[in-house]
């Protein structure tokens, strides 16, 4: 039996031809009823399974195409939903910023963050506003939740902003409740504190604001909240560690505070002072 199967497989083309000729001859000489029986038999044993296979393949092809189309539509809809969510979040931020600008006495120029310092604890950002928009050197930058930094470099349509968390910033701040004045400092660019004299009143939960000293930041801009007090490491000074009110990792829309003329005049007078040797 095995040798017959091997023979058919080896000469399958000739066997197929002979089978076709035999079936054709049988169909020619057979009676109509026999021809009908042969057709039904061939349909059930050969043609129907082949048709079923072709139909299944066509069905799978259609399902694959439909699945591909649905995945594409899902990706498009997901992208649209994400864009709408981003726009909604941006509208919420802008409404908060507009509310901030309506309650301030200073002229504000809206800007948008376009680039950041590539370092891990980045100290500066680039914003979309420069000399053409009336932005000048040393103008303070604020957001919805408080002070952000100051302009350190001005170009035509962009400006570089030095953030408050730059260790070299050294902004003058004060405890809003007790009015104790100190300097915002850091030892490691991560933990920021206000250096106060040991007898000054400062407690955890106190709000830290700009003091108005130094000619850069006007008085009263929110800087952060005191987290803890360290009065053990030094007998003369204490440290009030703060948590910034602004999330520097999520800066997007900001305002440049265009200071009144008297601030510019005071800064010019300070710049004109020459220290005698």
TORDOTI-632328 format. One line per 8 residues: number of its first residue (from 1); for each residue x, y, z of N, C-alpha, C. Coordinates in steps of 0.1 Angstrom, whole numbers, plus 5000, padded with zeros to 4 digits. Layout:
N
NUM) X Y Z X Y Z X Y Z  ... .
***
This chain:
277
1) 5008 4988 5000 5000 5000 5000 5009 5013 5000  5020 5012 5007 5028 5023 5008 5034 5027 4994  5038 5016 4987 5044 5019 4974 5034 5025 4964  5022 5023 4966 5011 5029 4957 5011 5044 4960  5011 5047 4973 5010 5062 4977 5023 5069 4972  5034 5062 4973 5047 5069 4969 5046 5070 4953  5041 5060 4946 5040 5062 4932 5031 5073 4927  5019 5074 4934 5010 5085 4931 5016 5099 4934 .
9) 5023 5100 4945 5030 5113 4949 5041 5116 4939  5048 5106 4935 5059 5108 4926 5054 5112 4912  5043 5106 4907 5038 5109 4894 5024 5116 4895  5024 5126 4904 5011 5132 4907 5005 5140 4895  5014 5145 4887 5008 5153 4875 5001 5143 4866  5008 5132 4863 5002 5122 4854 4989 5116 4860  4990 5113 4873 4978 5107 4880 4967 5117 4880  4969 5130 4881 4959 5140 4881 4953 5140 4867 .
17) 4961 5139 4857 4956 5139 4843 4948 5127 4840  4952 5115 4844 4945 5103 4842 4931 5103 4849  4932 5109 4862 4919 5109 4870 4909 5119 4863  4914 5130 4858 4906 5139 4851 4900 5133 4838  4908 5126 4830 4903 5120 4818 4893 5109 4821  4896 5101 4832 4886 5091 4836 4873 5097 4840  4873 5107 4848 4861 5114 4852 4853 5120 4840  4861 5125 4831 4854 5131 4819 4847 5120 4811 .
25) 4854 5109 4809 4849 5098 4801 4836 5093 4808  4837 5091 4822 4826 5086 4829 4814 5095 4828  4817 5108 4828 4806 5118 4827 4799 5117 4814  4808 5114 4803 4802 5114 4789 4793 5101 4787  4798 5090 4792 4791 5077 4789 4780 5074 4799  4780 5081 4811 4771 5077 4821 4757 5083 4818  4747 5077 4825 4733 5082 4824 4732 5095 4831  4722 5103 4828 4720 5116 4835 4719 5115 4850 .
33) 4713 5104 4855 4712 5103 4869 4725 5100 4876  4733 5092 4868 4747 5089 4873 4755 5101 4873  4754 5109 4862 4762 5121 4861 4759 5131 4873  4746 5131 4876 4742 5140 4888 4748 5135 4901  4748 5121 4902 4754 5116 4914 4769 5119 4915  4776 5117 4903 4790 5120 4903 4793 5135 4907  4785 5144 4901 4787 5158 4904 4785 5161 4919  4774 5155 4925 4772 5157 4939 4784 5152 4947 .
41) 4789 5140 4943 4800 5134 4950 4812 5142 4950  4815 5147 4937 4827 5156 4936 4825 5169 4943  4814 5174 4944 4811 5187 4951 4813 5185 4966  4809 5174 4971 4810 5171 4986 4824 5167 4990  4831 5161 4981 4844 5155 4985 4856 5164 4981  4855 5171 4970 4866 5179 4965 4864 5194 4965  4853 5198 4957 4851 5212 4955 4846 5219 4967  4837 5213 4975 4832 5220 4987 4843 5223 4998 .
49) 4852 5213 5001 4863 5217 5010 4872 5228 5005  4874 5227 4992 4883 5238 4986 4876 5251 4987  4863 5251 4984 4855 5263 4985 4854 5268 5000  4853 5259 5009 4853 5263 5023 4866 5269 5027  4877 5263 5023 4890 5269 5026 4892 5283 5020  4888 5284 5007 4889 5298 5001 4880 5308 5008  4868 5303 5012 4859 5312 5019 4865 5317 5033  4871 5307 5040 4877 5310 5053 4889 5320 5051 .
57) 4897 5317 5041 4908 5327 5038 4903 5340 5035  4893 5341 5027 4887 5354 5023 4881 5361 5036  4875 5353 5044 4869 5359 5057 4880 5364 5066  4891 5356 5067 4902 5361 5076 4908 5373 5070  4909 5374 5057 4915 5386 5051 4906 5398 5053  4893 5396 5052 4884 5407 5055 4885 5411 5070  4886 5402 5079 4887 5405 5093 4900 5412 5096  4911 5408 5090 4923 5415 5092 4923 5429 5087 .
65) 4917 5431 5075 4916 5445 5070 4907 5454 5079  4896 5448 5084 4887 5455 5092 4894 5458 5106  4901 5449 5111 4909 5451 5123 4919 5462 5121  4926 5462 5110 4936 5472 5107 4930 5486 5107  4918 5487 5100 4911 5499 5099 4906 5504 5112  4901 5495 5121 4896 5499 5134 4908 5504 5143  4919 5497 5142 4931 5502 5149 4935 5516 5145  4935 5518 5132 4939 5532 5128 4929 5542 5133 .
73) 4916 5539 5132 4906 5548 5137 4907 5550 5152  4911 5540 5160 4913 5541 5174 4925 5550 5177  4936 5548 5169 4947 5556 5172 4944 5571 5169  4936 5574 5158 4933 5587 5155 4924 5593 5166  4914 5586 5170 4905 5591 5181 4913 5593 5194  4922 5584 5197 4930 5586 5209 4939 5598 5209  4944 5601 5197 4952 5613 5195 4944 5625 5197  4932 5625 5191 4922 5637 5192 4918 5639 5206 .
81) 4916 5628 5213 4912 5629 5228 4923 5635 5236  4936 5631 5233 4947 5636 5240 4949 5651 5237  4947 5655 5225 4948 5669 5221 4938 5677 5228  4925 5672 5229 4915 5679 5236 4917 5680 5250  4923 5670 5256 4926 5670 5271 4937 5681 5273  4947 5681 5265 4958 5691 5266 4953 5705 5265  4944 5707 5255 4938 5720 5253 4929 5724 5265  4922 5714 5271 4914 5717 5282 4922 5721 5294 .
89) 4933 5713 5296 4942 5717 5307 4949 5730 5305  4952 5733 5293 4958 5746 5290 4949 5758 5292  4936 5756 5289 4925 5766 5291 4924 5768 5306  4924 5757 5314 4923 5759 5329 4935 5767 5334  4947 5764 5329 4959 5772 5334 4958 5786 5329  4953 5789 5317 4952 5802 5312 4942 5810 5320  4931 5804 5323 4920 5811 5331 4926 5815 5344  4934 5806 5350 4940 5809 5363 4950 5821 5362 .
97) 4958 5821 5351 4967 5832 5348 4960 5845 5346  4949 5844 5338 4941 5856 5336 4936 5862 5349  4931 5853 5358 4926 5857 5371 4937 5864 5379  4949 5858 5378 4961 5864 5384 4964 5878 5379  4964 5880 5366 4967 5892 5360 4957 5903 5363  4944 5899 5365 4934 5909 5368 4935 5915 5382  4942 5908 5391 4944 5913 5404 4957 5918 5408  4965 5921 5398 4979 5927 5400 4979 5941 5395 .
105) 4988 5949 5401 4989 5963 5398 4999 5965 5387  5006 5955 5383 5017 5956 5373 5012 5952 5359  5019 5958 5349 5016 5954 5335 5023 5941 5333  5015 5931 5328 5020 5917 5325 5021 5914 5311  5031 5908 5306 5033 5903 5292 5033 5888 5293  5023 5882 5286 5023 5867 5286 5033 5861 5277  5040 5851 5282 5050 5844 5274 5048 5829 5276  5055 5821 5268 5053 5807 5268 5068 5801 5268 .
113) 5069 5790 5277 5082 5784 5277 5085 5776 5265  5096 5778 5258 5099 5771 5245 5111 5762 5247  5119 5763 5257 5131 5755 5259 5135 5755 5273  5143 5745 5277 5148 5744 5291 5163 5741 5291  5169 5745 5302 5183 5741 5305 5183 5726 5305  5192 5719 5297 5193 5705 5296 5198 5698 5308  5203 5705 5318 5208 5698 5330 5197 5692 5338  5200 5683 5347 5189 5676 5355 5182 5686 5364 .
121) 5189 5693 5372 5183 5704 5380 5184 5717 5372  5176 5718 5361 5178 5729 5352 5175 5743 5360  5183 5753 5356 5183 5766 5363 5177 5777 5355  5174 5774 5342 5169 5785 5334 5160 5779 5323  5151 5788 5318 5143 5784 5307 5143 5795 5296  5139 5792 5284 5138 5802 5273 5123 5804 5271  5119 5817 5270 5105 5820 5268 5103 5828 5255  5091 5827 5250 5087 5834 5237 5083 5848 5239 .
129) 5092 5856 5244 5090 5871 5245 5103 5878 5247  5106 5888 5239 5119 5895 5240 5117 5910 5239  5127 5916 5234 5127 5931 5233 5116 5936 5225  5112 5929 5214 5101 5933 5206 5088 5933 5213  5087 5925 5224 5074 5925 5232 5076 5934 5244  5086 5941 5245 5088 5950 5257 5094 5944 5269  5100 5932 5267 5107 5925 5278 5121 5931 5280  5124 5934 5293 5138 5940 5295 5145 5931 5306 .
137) 5158 5935 5307 5166 5928 5317 5161 5929 5331  5162 5919 5339 5159 5918 5353 5144 5919 5356  5136 5919 5346 5122 5919 5349 5118 5906 5355  5110 5906 5366 5106 5893 5373 5096 5886 5364  5096 5872 5366 5087 5863 5359 5078 5857 5370  5065 5856 5367 5056 5850 5376 5047 5841 5369  5041 5832 5377 5031 5823 5372 5018 5824 5380  5009 5815 5379 4997 5815 5386 4999 5813 5401 .
145) 5009 5806 5405 5011 5803 5419 5022 5811 5426  5029 5820 5418 5038 5829 5425 5051 5832 5416  5061 5836 5423 5074 5840 5416 5081 5828 5410  5086 5830 5398 5093 5820 5390 5108 5823 5389  5111 5836 5385 5125 5839 5383 5126 5853 5377  5137 5856 5370 5139 5870 5365 5146 5868 5351  5144 5878 5343 5150 5879 5330 5165 5881 5331  5173 5872 5325 5187 5873 5326 5194 5876 5313 .
153) 5186 5874 5302 5191 5877 5289 5180 5880 5279  5181 5891 5271 5170 5895 5262 5175 5894 5248  5166 5888 5239 5169 5888 5225 5157 5894 5218  5156 5893 5205 5146 5900 5198 5132 5895 5201  5130 5882 5201 5117 5877 5203 5117 5865 5214  5128 5864 5221 5130 5854 5231 5138 5860 5243  5136 5854 5254 5144 5858 5266 5148 5846 5274  5159 5847 5281 5164 5837 5290 5160 5841 5304 .
161) 5154 5831 5311 5149 5833 5325 5157 5826 5335  5163 5833 5345 5170 5826 5356 5159 5823 5366  5158 5810 5369 5148 5805 5379 5152 5808 5393  5142 5809 5402 5145 5810 5416 5153 5799 5422  5152 5787 5416 5159 5776 5421 5174 5775 5416  5178 5785 5409 5192 5786 5405 5200 5790 5418  5210 5782 5422 5217 5785 5435 5223 5799 5435  5226 5804 5423 5232 5818 5423 5222 5829 5423 .
169) 5209 5826 5424 5199 5836 5424 5199 5845 5436  5198 5838 5448 5199 5846 5461 5189 5857 5462  5176 5853 5461 5165 5863 5462 5163 5867 5477  5159 5879 5479 5155 5884 5492 5140 5881 5495  5138 5873 5505 5124 5869 5508 5121 5872 5523  5108 5870 5527 5105 5872 5541 5093 5863 5545  5092 5860 5558 5081 5853 5563 5069 5862 5563  5058 5858 5556 5047 5867 5555 5040 5870 5568 .
177) 5040 5861 5577 5033 5863 5590 5041 5872 5599  5054 5869 5601 5062 5877 5611 5070 5888 5605  5070 5888 5591 5078 5898 5583 5093 5897 5586  5098 5885 5590 5112 5883 5591 5119 5882 5578  5129 5889 5575 5136 5889 5562 5148 5880 5562  5150 5873 5551 5161 5865 5549 5165 5863 5534  5175 5855 5531 5179 5852 5518 5176 5837 5514  5170 5836 5502 5167 5822 5498 5181 5816 5493 .
185) 5184 5804 5499 5197 5798 5496 5195 5783 5494  5206 5776 5490 5207 5762 5489 5221 5757 5490  5223 5745 5495 5236 5740 5496 5239 5729 5485  5228 5723 5480 5229 5712 5471 5220 5713 5458  5214 5725 5456 5205 5727 5444 5193 5719 5445  5190 5713 5456 5177 5705 5458 5169 5710 5470  5176 5712 5481 5169 5717 5493 5171 5732 5495  5160 5739 5494 5161 5754 5495 5156 5759 5509 .
193) 5163 5769 5514 5159 5774 5528 5161 5789 5528  5155 5795 5538 5156 5809 5541 5165 5810 5553  5176 5818 5551 5185 5819 5562 5181 5831 5571  5177 5828 5583 5172 5838 5593 5180 5839 5605  5180 5850 5612 5187 5851 5625 5179 5842 5635  5186 5837 5645 5181 5827 5653 5169 5832 5661  5167 5845 5664 5156 5850 5672 5144 5853 5663  5145 5852 5650 5134 5855 5641 5123 5845 5643 .
201) 5110 5849 5641 5099 5840 5643 5095 5834 5629  5097 5821 5629 5093 5813 5616 5089 5800 5621  5078 5795 5615 5073 5782 5619 5069 5774 5606  5068 5761 5607 5064 5752 5596 5049 5756 5593  5047 5758 5580 5034 5762 5575 5033 5777 5571  5043 5785 5575 5044 5799 5572 5046 5801 5557  5040 5811 5551 5041 5814 5537 5053 5823 5535  5062 5820 5526 5073 5828 5522 5070 5836 5510 .
209) 5073 5850 5511 5070 5859 5499 5082 5867 5497  5083 5873 5485 5094 5882 5482 5093 5895 5491  5105 5900 5495 5105 5911 5505 5104 5924 5498  5107 5925 5485 5107 5938 5478 5121 5945 5479  5131 5938 5486 5144 5944 5486 5152 5939 5475  5162 5947 5470 5171 5943 5460 5167 5948 5446  5155 5954 5445 5152 5961 5432 5148 5952 5421  5146 5939 5424 5142 5930 5413 5127 5925 5415 .
217) 5124 5918 5426 5111 5913 5428 5103 5923 5436  5091 5927 5432 5083 5935 5441 5078 5927 5453  5074 5934 5464 5070 5928 5476 5057 5920 5475  5057 5908 5481 5045 5901 5483 5043 5890 5473  5052 5887 5464 5050 5875 5455 5053 5862 5462  5043 5853 5461 5045 5840 5468 5057 5832 5463  5065 5827 5472 5076 5819 5469 5074 5805 5473  5069 5802 5485 5067 5789 5489 5062 5788 5503 .
225) 5062 5776 5509 5057 5774 5523 5068 5767 5531  5070 5771 5543 5080 5765 5552 5076 5751 5555  5085 5741 5553 5083 5727 5556 5088 5724 5570  5100 5729 5573 5106 5726 5586 5116 5736 5590  5119 5737 5603 5129 5747 5608 5141 5739 5614  5153 5744 5610 5165 5738 5615 5172 5749 5623  5171 5749 5637 5177 5759 5645 5188 5752 5655  5192 5740 5651 5202 5733 5659 5216 5734 5654 .
233) 5218 5735 5641 5231 5735 5635 5239 5747 5637  5233 5759 5640 5240 5771 5641 5233 5780 5652  5242 5785 5661 5236 5793 5672 5231 5807 5668  5237 5812 5657 5233 5826 5653 5222 5826 5643  5221 5816 5635 5211 5816 5624 5203 5803 5624  5191 5804 5618 5183 5792 5617 5179 5791 5602  5176 5779 5598 5172 5777 5584 5157 5773 5584  5150 5780 5575 5136 5776 5573 5135 5770 5559 .
241) 5134 5756 5559 5134 5749 5546 5120 5751 5540  5120 5753 5527 5107 5757 5520 5104 5747 5509  5091 5746 5506 5086 5739 5494 5081 5750 5485  5087 5751 5473 5083 5761 5463 5068 5760 5460  5061 5771 5458 5047 5771 5454 5046 5769 5439  5057 5771 5431 5057 5769 5417 5063 5755 5414  5057 5747 5406 5063 5735 5401 5072 5738 5389  5085 5739 5391 5094 5742 5381 5095 5732 5370 .
249) 5091 5720 5373 5092 5709 5362 5080 5710 5353  5070 5718 5355 5058 5719 5347 5055 5733 5343  5066 5741 5340 5064 5755 5336 5059 5755 5321  5049 5762 5318 5044 5764 5304 5041 5778 5301  5030 5783 5307 5026 5797 5304 5030 5806 5316  5036 5817 5313 5041 5826 5324 5038 5840 5320  5041 5849 5330 5040 5864 5327 5053 5871 5331  5056 5880 5322 5067 5890 5326 5061 5902 5332 .
257) 5066 5905 5344 5061 5917 5351 5069 5929 5346  5063 5938 5339 5070 5950 5334 5069 5961 5345  5080 5962 5352 5081 5970 5364 5078 5985 5360  5072 5992 5370 5070 6007 5368 5083 6014 5367  5083 6027 5362 5095 6034 5360 5103 6036 5373  5097 6037 5385 5105 6039 5397 5114 6027 5400  5110 6015 5396 5118 6003 5398 5131 6004 5389  5128 6008 5377 5139 6009 5367 5149 6020 5372 .
265) 5143 6031 5377 5152 6042 5382 5160 6037 5394  5154 6030 5403 5161 6025 5415 5173 6016 5411  5170 6007 5401 5180 5998 5396 5191 6005 5390  5188 6016 5382 5198 6024 5375 5207 6031 5386  5201 6036 5396 5209 6042 5407 5218 6032 5414  5213 6020 5416 5221 6010 5422 5233 6006 5413  5230 6005 5400 5240 6001 5391 5251 6012 5390  5247 6024 5392 5256 6035 5390 5266 6037 5402 .
273) 5263 6030 5414 5271 6031 5425 5284 6024 5423  5295 6030 5426 5308 6024 5424 5315 6023 5438  5319 6010 5441 5325 6007 5454 5339 6013 5454  5342 6020 5464 5356 6026 5465 5365 6015 5471  5377 6015 5466 5387 6005 5471 5393 6010 5484 .
***
